[in-house]
Every structure is written in structure tokens, then in C-alpha cells.
């Protein structure tokens, strides 16, 4: 038999609480998201130019998830800067471009 509508439990949406890791404030997580988005844009540019990321950058990105949020922000900023410097060093006539 079907359950009466009056007897069905009503579900209400869960209250929204900002998710954060231990030691990570929502503002830090927003900054991390922005820094990672900039890094992703750089990676997309490399892909569009048919360029490989430098192996040391790839290795360091793999380790970022083990850091606390503040450490991730600093590391991703540095890695983005390293990629920008790599692009600058590559120049239009460089052998780094493939």
C-alpha cells in the first residue's frame, strides 16, 4: 500500500556551512581557489601551445596536496611564477617550444 502524504517524513535542506580543512579559513580557501585557477590557466596555455610543463613543476604540484592551506597558496603562487619565468625564458625562438 502507498503511504499517506501526511505520514511521509519531510526533508529539509541541510544548512550551508563553509567547508574548511583544519586550520583553513574560508577566506584562505577562496584565495587558494583563485591561485589554483591562475595556475590552471597557465597550464591551459601550455597545452594550447603544445608545450610540456617542466618536469620539476609537475613533481612539485603532486606534493601540494600534502601542505596546509597557507602552504598550498604560497606554493601554487611560486609555481605559477616559475611557469611565467619559464615562458619568458622560452621566448618565441627558443628550443623549449615544441
Secondary structure, 3 states (H helix, E strand, C coil): CCCCCCCCCCCCCCCCCCCCCCCCCHHHHHHHHHHHHHHHHHHHHHHHCCCCCCHHHHHHHHHHCCCCHHHHHHHHHHHHHHHHHHHHHHCCCCCCCC
